[in-house]
Amino acid sequence: MEWSPAVISETGLGPGPRDGLMVGLAARGLSLRLVRTTVEVTVLVAGWVNVGWGTLLYALSIGPLAQIFIPRFTLPPRQNTEAS
């Protein structure tokens, strides 16, 4: 579930809107777990009419799972091997 944003982020294709917000706020020193959970709970509240148990579970678990999986899928910076 949460490994996909980590993999997408590391491919260099750019994050989606929620992932971009998460990465931007976490880069400012906020907890990745807190930021992602807050984003997902905000989306949950905005769409409350269509909420099921799966949506609630996802909203509450995505922050902690992002905290676990994103560092595990982070690649080291690329070395420029081209000679000038």
C-alpha distance (Angstrom), angle and dihedral (degrees) to the residues before:
residue distance angle dihedral
M1 . . .
E2 3.80 . .
W3 3.79 98.1 .
S4 3.82 90.5 76.3
P5 3.86 96.9 70.7
A6 3.81 88.2 47.3
V7 3.81 91.7 53.1
I8 3.83 93.5 42.4
S9 3.79 90.8 49.0
E10 3.80 92.4 52.5
T11 3.83 94.4 49.8
G12 3.78 89.8 67.9
L13 3.81 93.3 -123.9
G14 3.78 91.6 122.3
P15 3.78 129.9 -108.2
G16 3.78 127.5 -84.6
P17 3.80 119.2 -110.9
R18 3.81 97.0 -86.7
D19 3.80 92.4 41.0
G20 3.80 90.4 48.9
L21 3.78 91.4 51.7
M22 3.82 90.2 47.4
V23 3.82 93.5 49.6
G24 3.81 93.2 44.6
L25 3.79 95.2 50.4
A26 3.81 93.3 41.9
A27 3.83 89.3 51.7
R28 3.81 87.4 60.2
G29 3.79 89.9 62.0
L30 3.80 101.1 -92.5
S31 3.80 119.2 135.1
L32 3.80 111.5 -90.4
R33 3.80 89.0 -142.7
L34 3.80 93.1 52.1
V35 3.81 94.4 44.6
R36 3.82 96.0 48.2
T37 3.80 93.6 44.0
T38 3.82 90.9 48.6
V39 3.81 91.7 50.1
E40 3.81 92.4 49.2
V41 3.82 94.5 44.9
T42 3.81 88.8 50.0
V43 3.81 89.4 53.6
L44 3.80 88.9 46.0
V45 3.81 92.2 53.2
A46 3.82 91.6 45.6
G47 3.81 90.9 54.6
W48 3.81 97.8 35.5
V49 3.81 93.8 135.6
N50 3.82 92.1 67.8
V51 3.81 98.3 39.9
G52 3.76 120.8 135.9
W53 3.80 131.2 174.5
G54 3.81 90.9 -91.8
T55 3.80 91.9 55.5
L56 3.78 91.3 49.4
L57 3.83 91.7 48.2
Y58 3.81 91.2 48.7
A59 3.81 93.8 48.5
L60 3.80 92.6 51.4
S61 3.81 97.7 41.9
I62 3.82 102.6 41.0
G63 3.83 96.0 79.6
P64 3.81 96.8 52.8
L65 3.82 90.8 42.3
A66 3.82 91.4 50.8
Q67 3.81 88.6 51.5
I68 3.81 89.5 54.6
F69 3.81 102.4 40.6
I70 3.81 106.6 36.0
P71 3.83 94.7 65.0
R72 3.81 89.8 46.7
F73 3.81 92.4 55.9
T74 3.80 97.2 40.1
L75 3.78 112.1 118.4
P76 3.79 124.0 -148.0
P77 3.82 115.2 -104.5
R78 3.80 114.2 -82.8
Q79 3.78 117.7 -105.2
N80 3.79 114.6 -130.9
T81 3.81 103.9 -123.6
E82 3.82 96.4 176.7
A83 3.81 115.5 109.1
S84 3.80 115.6 -136.3
